[in-house]
Amino acid sequence: MSKLCNLLCVAALLIATPVLAEDWPQWLGPQSASNWQAEGIRTDFSEGDLSPKWTVPCGVGYAGPAVAGGKVYLFDYEVTDGKIVNNAGRAINLKGNERLHCIDLATGKVSWTKGMPVDYYISYPSGPRATPCVDGDHVYTLGAEGDLVCRTTADGEQVWHVNFLDKFGIKTPIWGHSSSPLVIDDLVYCMVGGEGSAIVAFDKTTGEVAWQTLSSNEPGYASPAAMQLGGKSCVIAFHPSGVAVLDAKTGSEVWAKPIAPKFGMSIAVPRVLGEQMFVSSYGESMMVNSITSDAPRIIWKENSSREAVYCSNSTPYFTKEAIYGCDIESSQLIAIDPETGERLWENQEILLGPDAGRSVRHGTAFIVNHPESGHYFLFNELGELIVADLTPQGVTVHSRAKIIEPTGEAFGRTVLWTHPAFADGCVIARSDKEVVCIDLKK
């Protein structure tokens, strides 16, 4: 992929809050762009080469680590009563504590741990889903039952706390609140759900509601994302009834388009490149063109199992030549033509390894571009770190090694469905038992 295209991907999702290039302060990293800008990174390794720099025990959770200022922020759940049983259509009762750990990136020493008791009644109840968002001296977490908490990075002391059920009367969705908080300037944004509160902007200092807008029975599971339109700071809200671009300061709607994910499964963050936005969900995907104009238009919309790609756990990566994403039904890594939605190639082995060829769903690999090397880093549900080339012609694997054992269960197989962090030349990955730091500096 060209350097120009890489730059466009970053610019399209520009967030106002400055971060260090080596930080990974939120879901999908700096600017939510899935780009690792580090230099001097090792891309040649094989099985057994990558021993952890450090390992720290942790509780259960799907929430990926965030890294800022030399600290790793890990959000987990300590079960005190009940048994974790995964059933996609049935909620489970658990008692326990949602905890935020601050870990020194250099040494693995735990600086502090803060928590609060939270009873769960959700499906797949193995802990919080949302990645912490670090902004300056504060870190924001959203728990699976809708507890939005602001803490200080220095010692983890709570600054403010809002519970979505208490504040908005919103019932927790079946798979728990999953959208990661997003900070732009003075506001923190969350997908909440409900009449007139599908997305809510909170004052990041006080937790007071700055604005709320849009309506949706449930919040969905996609994180809000930032973008610039004509010099205006905007936020993308993808919920079970559609996708909207809003003025980040006021919440006023710039434009909106309907899309209808199955089971309310708006999960993957919409991707922007130049004048186009790709929106992918369970059962329906579409490309919107002329997004900076007064009249954006849908240039294609697909719900066929033979065209496009339908993403869930993993957010796709959008380039000028192709879009790469993991398909929820076929468990394949798929490349599609951005202009038509036509499938260019499919590969299941890179997601499932020895299980390739089986009929399984929700196969997952997280995709991160590394511009300096020209390669992509993929982290699949087997706990493997993969260095590969992704082009419209196919996928070429250069390096592959397991860095952590998967501990979760889904659809009869053992999985790891947590996005790692890429920071300070390291990959930080977590399971339901431990978090590991893999040093890839040359």
C-alpha positions in Angstrom: 0.0 0.0 0.0 1.3 3.5 -0.8 2.5 5.9 1.8 -0.1 8.4 0.6 -2.9 5.9 1.4 -1.4 5.3 4.8 -1.4 9.0 5.5 -5.0 9.4 4.3 -6.1 6.6 6.7 -4.6 8.5 9.6 -5.9 11.9 8.6 -9.4 10.7 8.1 -9.7 9.7 11.8 -7.8 12.6 13.3 -8.4 13.0 17.1 -7.7 16.4 18.6 -6.0 15.0 21.8 -2.3 14.8 21.2 -0.6 11.5 22.0 2.9 10.2 21.8 3.6 8.2 18.6 4.6 5.2 20.7 1.4 5.2 22.8 -1.7 3.1 22.3 -4.1 5.1 24.4 -7.5 3.8 23.2 -9.4 1.3 21.1 -7.5 0.7 17.8 -4.6 2.9 18.9 -3.8 6.6 18.1 -6.5 8.2 16.0 -8.4 4.8 16.2 -6.5 4.1 12.9 -5.0 0.7 13.5 -1.6 2.0 12.5 1.6 1.2 14.4 4.1 4.0 13.6 7.1 2.6 15.4 10.5 2.3 13.7 13.1 -0.4 14.2 10.6 -3.2 14.8 11.5 -6.8 14.3 9.4 -8.5 11.7 11.3 -11.8 11.2 10.6 -14.4 13.9 9.3 -17.9 14.1 7.5 -20.2 16.6 9.4 -20.2 20.0 11.3 -17.0 19.3 9.1 -14.5 21.2 9.5 -15.0 25.0 7.6 -12.5 27.1 9.5 -9.5 28.6 7.1 -9.9 31.5 3.9 -11.6 32.5 1.3 -10.4 35.0 -1.7 -12.4 36.2 -5.1 -10.9 35.6 -8.9 -11.6 35.7 -11.2 -12.3 32.9 -12.1 -9.7 30.2 -12.4 -8.9 26.5 -11.1 -5.4 27.0 -7.9 -4.7 25.2 -5.0 -3.0 27.0 -4.3 0.7 26.6 -0.8 2.2 26.9 0.1 5.8 27.6 3.1 7.5 29.3 4.9 4.2 29.9 1.9 2.6 31.7 -0.4 -0.2 30.7 -4.0 0.1 31.7 -5.8 -3.2 31.9 -9.5 -3.6 32.6 -10.7 -7.0 34.0 -13.4 -8.7 36.1 -12.8 -10.7 39.3 -15.5 -13.3 39.7 -16.6 -13.8 43.4 -19.7 -15.8 42.8 -21.2 -17.7 39.9 -19.8 -19.7 36.9 -19.0 -18.4 33.5 -21.0 -20.2 30.8 -21.1 -18.9 27.3 -24.4 -19.1 25.5 -25.0 -16.5 22.7 -28.7 -16.2 23.5 -28.8 -16.5 27.3 -27.6 -14.1 30.0 -25.7 -15.4 33.0 -25.6 -14.0 36.6 -22.2 -13.3 38.1 -21.1 -11.4 41.1 -17.7 -9.7 41.2 -15.6 -6.6 40.8 -14.6 -4.7 37.7 -11.0 -3.7 38.2 -8.5 -1.3 36.4 -4.8 -2.1 36.8 -2.0 0.2 36.0 1.2 -1.7 35.1 4.6 -0.3 34.4 5.4 -1.0 30.7 9.1 -1.3 31.3 9.1 -3.7 34.3 5.6 -5.3 34.5 5.2 -4.0 38.1 1.6 -3.2 39.1 1.5 0.4 40.1 -2.1 0.4 41.4 -5.4 -1.5 41.1 -8.8 0.0 41.6 -12.1 -1.6 41.4 -15.8 -1.5 42.1 -18.4 -4.3 42.7 -20.6 -5.0 39.7 -23.1 -7.8 39.3 -23.3 -9.1 35.7 -26.4 -10.4 33.9 -25.2 -10.7 30.3 -24.3 -13.3 27.7 -20.6 -14.2 27.4 -20.0 -12.7 30.8 -16.2 -13.0 30.9 -15.5 -9.5 31.9 -15.6 -6.0 30.5 -15.4 -5.4 26.7 -14.4 -1.8 26.3 -10.8 -0.7 26.0 -9.8 2.1 28.5 -9.3 5.5 27.0 -6.3 7.5 28.4 -6.4 11.3 28.1 -3.7 13.3 29.8 -3.9 12.7 33.6 -7.2 10.7 33.4 -8.3 7.3 32.2 -11.9 6.5 31.3 -13.5 3.0 31.4 -16.9 1.7 30.5 -18.0 -1.5 32.2 -20.1 -4.3 30.8 -23.2 -3.1 32.8 -22.8 0.5 31.8 -20.6 2.1 34.5 -18.6 5.0 33.0 -15.8 5.9 35.3 -13.1 8.6 35.2 -10.0 7.9 37.3 -6.7 9.7 37.7 -3.7 8.0 36.0 -1.5 8.8 39.0 -3.2 6.7 41.6 -6.5 5.4 40.1 -8.7 7.5 42.4 -12.2 7.9 41.1 -13.1 11.4 39.8 -16.6 10.7 38.7 -19.0 7.8 37.8 -22.1 7.6 35.7 -24.3 4.4 35.5 -26.3 4.3 32.3 -29.3 2.4 33.8 -29.6 5.0 36.6 -29.0 8.0 34.4 -30.8 7.1 31.2 -33.0 4.1 32.2 -31.2 2.0 29.6 -31.3 -1.8 29.9 -27.9 -3.5 29.4 -27.7 -5.2 25.9 -27.5 -9.0 25.9 -23.7 -9.0 25.2 -23.0 -6.1 27.6 -21.9 -2.5 26.9 -19.0 -2.9 24.6 -18.2 0.4 22.9 -15.0 1.9 24.1 -15.1 5.6 25.3 -13.6 8.2 23.0 -12.3 11.6 24.1 -12.2 14.6 21.7 -11.1 17.9 23.3 -13.3 18.4 26.4 -15.8 15.7 25.9 -15.9 11.9 26.3 -18.3 10.1 24.0 -20.2 6.8 24.6 -22.8 4.8 22.8 -25.6 4.5 25.4 -28.8 3.6 23.6 -32.4 4.6 24.1 -34.8 7.4 22.9 -32.7 10.4 22.2 -29.6 9.0 23.8 -28.1 6.5 21.3 -24.9 8.5 21.7 -24.1 10.8 24.6 -21.2 13.3 25.1 -20.1 13.9 28.7 -18.0 16.6 30.1 -14.7 14.8 30.7 -14.0 16.8 33.8 -17.3 16.5 35.6 -19.2 13.6 33.9 -22.2 16.0 33.3 -24.1 15.4 30.0 -23.0 18.0 27.4 -25.4 16.7 24.7 -27.3 13.5 23.7 -28.9 12.6 20.4 -30.2 9.8 18.1 -32.5 7.0 19.1 -32.0 3.3 19.1 -33.5 0.6 21.3 -30.0 -0.6 22.1 -26.5 1.0 21.8 -25.0 -1.7 19.7 -21.4 -2.6 20.2 -19.4 -0.3 18.0 -17.1 2.4 19.5 -17.6 6.0 18.4 -14.8 7.3 16.2 -13.5 10.7 15.3 -13.1 12.3 11.9 -12.6 15.7 10.2 -15.1 17.0 7.7 -14.3 20.3 6.0 -12.2 21.4 9.0 -14.9 20.5 11.4 -14.4 18.0 14.2 -17.0 15.2 13.9 -17.8 11.9 15.6 -19.1 8.8 13.9 -21.9 7.0 15.7 -22.8 3.5 14.4 -25.8 2.0 16.1 -28.4 -0.8 15.3 -30.5 1.5 13.2 -27.9 3.3 11.2 -24.7 5.3 11.0 -24.5 9.0 11.6 -21.8 11.7 11.4 -22.3 14.4 14.1 -20.7 17.7 15.0 -18.4 16.7 17.9 -19.1 19.9 19.9 -22.9 20.2 19.5 -24.1 16.7 18.5 -26.0 18.2 15.5 -26.4 15.8 12.6 -24.2 16.3 9.6 -25.6 13.3 7.8 -27.0 9.8 8.5 -27.7 6.6 6.5 -29.7 3.6 7.5 -28.2 0.1 7.9 -29.8 -2.8 9.6 -27.4 -5.3 11.3 -28.8 -8.6 12.4 -29.5 -8.9 16.1 -28.4 -5.2 16.6 -24.8 -6.3 15.9 -23.3 -3.0 14.9 -19.8 -3.8 16.1 -16.9 -2.9 13.7 -16.0 0.8 13.7 -16.8 2.4 10.3 -13.7 3.1 8.2 -13.0 6.3 6.4 -10.7 7.0 3.5 -10.8 10.2 1.6 -14.4 10.8 0.4 -15.6 7.3 1.3 -16.9 5.5 4.4 -17.1 1.7 4.7 -19.7 0.4 7.1 -19.7 -3.3 7.9 -22.0 -5.3 10.1 -23.6 -8.8 10.6 -25.7 -9.3 7.5 -25.2 -6.0 5.8 -22.3 -3.9 4.5 -22.2 -0.7 2.5 -20.0 2.0 1.0 -20.9 5.6 1.3 -19.4 8.1 -1.1 -19.0 11.9 -1.1 -19.1 12.0 2.7 -17.9 15.6 2.9 -20.7 16.9 0.7 -24.3 17.9 1.6 -25.6 14.8 -0.1 -23.5 11.7 0.5 -24.8 8.6 -1.3 -24.6 4.9 -1.0 -22.6 3.6 -3.9 -23.2 -0.1 -3.0 -24.9 -2.1 -0.3 -24.6 -5.9 0.0 -26.2 -8.6 2.1 -25.1 -11.5 -0.1 -22.8 -14.2 1.4 -20.9 -14.2 -1.9 -20.0 -10.5 -1.9 -18.5 -7.9 0.5 -17.3 -8.8 4.0 -19.4 -8.7 7.2 -17.3 -7.9 10.2 -18.0 -8.3 13.9 -15.2 -8.7 16.5 -12.5 -7.3 14.2 -12.6 -3.8 12.5 -11.6 -4.0 8.8 -8.7 -2.1 7.3 -9.5 0.2 4.4 -7.0 1.1 1.7 -7.4 2.6 -1.8 -6.8 -0.8 -3.4 -8.7 -3.1 -1.1 -10.5 -3.5 2.2 -9.4 -6.4 4.4 -11.7 -7.8 7.1 -12.8 -11.0 8.9 -16.1 -12.4 7.9 -18.5 -13.3 10.7 -20.2 -16.2 8.8 -17.3 -17.9 6.9 -14.5 -17.1 9.4 -12.3 -16.0 6.6 -10.0 -13.1 6.1 -11.4 -11.5 3.0 -10.3 -8.7 0.6 -12.9 -6.8 -1.3 -12.8 -4.1 -4.0 -13.8 -0.8 -2.4 -15.6 0.4 -5.5 -17.8 -2.6 -6.0 -17.8 -4.8 -2.9 -16.6 -7.7 -5.0 -14.5 -10.3 -3.2 -10.9 -10.5 -4.4 -9.7 -13.4 -2.2 -10.5 -15.4 0.9 -8.2 -17.1 3.5 -9.4 -19.0 6.5 -6.1 -20.5 7.6 -4.7 -17.2 8.8 -7.6 -16.9 11.3 -8.1 -20.5 12.4 -4.8 -22.3 11.7 -5.3 -26.1 12.0 -9.1 -25.6 12.3 -9.2 -24.1 8.8 -11.7 -25.9 6.6 -14.2 -26.3 9.4 -17.6 -24.6 9.2 -17.2 -22.2 12.1 -18.4 -18.6 12.8 -16.8 -15.5 14.2 -13.3 -16.4 13.2 -11.2 -13.4 14.4 -7.9 -11.7 13.7 -7.1 -8.1 14.5 -5.4 -6.1 11.7 -2.8 -3.4 12.3 -0.7 -1.7 9.6 3.0 -1.1 10.1 3.9 1.6 7.5 7.7 1.5 8.2 8.1 -2.2 7.2 5.3 -2.2 4.7 3.8 -5.2 6.4 0.7 -5.8 8.6 0.6 -7.3 12.0 -2.3 -9.7 12.6 -3.2 -11.2 16.0 -5.6 -14.1 15.6 -7.9 -15.9 18.0 -5.3 -18.6 18.5 -3.0 -16.1 20.2 -0.7 -16.0 17.3 1.2 -12.8 16.2 1.6 -12.8 12.4 3.5 -10.5 10.1 2.0 -10.6 6.6 1.6 -8.7 3.3 -2.0 -7.9 2.4 -2.5 -6.9 -1.2 -5.5 -7.2 -3.7 -3.8 -10.3 -5.0 -3.6 -12.2 -1.8 -1.9 -12.7 1.6 1.7 -13.6 2.2 2.8 -14.6 5.7 6.4 -13.7 6.6 6.5 -14.6 10.4 4.2 -16.3 12.8 4.4 -17.2 16.5 2.1 -17.9 19.4 2.6 -15.3 22.1 -0.2 -16.2 24.5 -2.5 -19.1 25.1 -6.2 -18.5 24.3 -8.5 -19.1 27.3 -12.0 -18.2 26.1 -14.6 -20.4 24.7 -17.0 -19.7 21.8 -18.9 -22.0 19.4 -17.2 -25.1 20.7 -13.6 -23.9 20.3 -11.0 -22.1 22.4 -10.5 -18.5 21.4 -8.8 -15.2 22.3 -11.0 -12.3 21.2 -9.0 -9.3 22.7 -7.2 -6.7 20.6 -3.5 -6.3 21.8 -1.8 -2.9 22.2 1.3 -1.9 20.2 3.5 0.6 22.0 7.1 1.4 22.7 8.3 -1.4 20.4 6.2 -4.0 22.3 3.1 -6.0 21.8 0.9 -6.3 24.9 -1.7 -9.0 24.8 -4.0 -10.4 27.4 -6.1 -13.5 28.1 -8.5 -14.4 30.9 -5.5 -15.4 33.0 -2.5 -13.1 32.2 -1.2 -10.1 30.3 2.1 -10.5 28.5 4.6 -8.0 27.0 6.5 -9.1 23.9 9.5 -6.8 23.0 9.9 -6.5 19.2 12.6 -3.8 19.2 15.6 -4.8 17.1 
